[in-house]
Amino acid sequence: MNKFPPQEAMIEGLAFWDKAIDGQEINTGSVYLIEEFDPLNPNLAGRRIVEYKTGSAELVKPYIQLHKDGKLQFPLKARITFALITGKSTTSVRVVEFQPLTAQAQQKAA
């Protein structure tokens, strides 16, 4: 696993799945980031929301609960660490760590 240096980003949402489907346990999460389009590309304008998978639902579960409790609002500014994950026939970029940059979220998730 090759980690990239942490960077600041805006999180628009989170999701997870931690159940079995057809007898196979699936434990995964997703972080939805707001990304600006390349301003040098004349065919693009504005921004988009991009899904990045996590290795585990545990990374996002506490923050989803904080949102449900009304203690965390989106979009959320965070410091995010990505990693390049390589398998037998695939390569993907995953979120392996993130830390909200709002004091309220940092205290509540601890």
N, C-alpha and C positions, 0 to 999 in steps of 0.2 A: 504494500500500500504506500503510495507516494502522496504525502500531504502537501497542500499548497499553503502559503502564508495566509493567516486570517485576513479577512476584509470586511468592511462594513457594507450592509445591504438592508433593504426594506423587505420584511416578511409580510405578505398579504394574507397568508393562511397556513394552517397545519392540518394534517390528517394522519391516521394510523389504522392498521389492521393487525389484530393480535388474536386470531382464531384459526380453527382448522377448516379447510375446504377439502372435501372428498378424502378425509383422513390425513391430509398433509397439513402440518402446522405452518402457519404463515405469520411472521412477526416482522412488520415493516412500517416505516413512516414516510411522510412526504412533507417537504417544506416548499411553499409556493413563494417565489421571490419576484419582486418587481424589477424588471430590467429595462433600461432605456435603449431604444433603437440607436444604431450608429448614426450620428448626425451628418456624417460625410456621405451616407448613402442617400441619393435623391429619391429613391423609391420607398423610403420608410419615414415615418414620423410618429412621435409619441413613445409609448412604452408597451410592454407585454408582461404577462405573468408566466413564469417558467417553473415547472415542477422538478424538484431534485429529490431523489430518494434518500432515505437514511438506512443505516444497517439494522436499526431496531426501533420498535414502537416506543421504547422507553425514553428515547431522546425527546420526543414531542409530547408524550402523555401529560407531564406536569403542567405544561403551558396551555394545553387544551383545557384542562380542568380550571386553571386560573381564568381563562376566557369565559368559560361557562359560569364561573362564580362572579363574573363582572369585574374582576381585578386586573384584566389585561385586555387591551384593545388593539385592533389591527387597523392600519398597518403598524408594524413594530420594527424599530431600528435595532439591528443586532450585529454582533461580530460573529462571522461565520467562517468555519474551516472546512474546506473541500478536500477530498482525496480522490485519486485516480485508482479505480479498482479494476483489476484485470482478471479475467477468468480464462477458461479453455478457448472459448471462441468469441468472447465479448469484452469490451472495455466500457466502463461507465464512470461518470463523475458523481460522487455522493457527498452529502453533508455528513460530516462525522462529529462535528461539535458546533454549538452555537450558544452565544451568551447575549441575552437582551441587554441593551445599553440604557434602558430606563431603570432608575433606582427601584421603583415599585416592583417591577417584575423580578429583579435580581433578589430582592429580599423575600418575596413570596415563594419563589421556586426553591429556595435553599432549605 
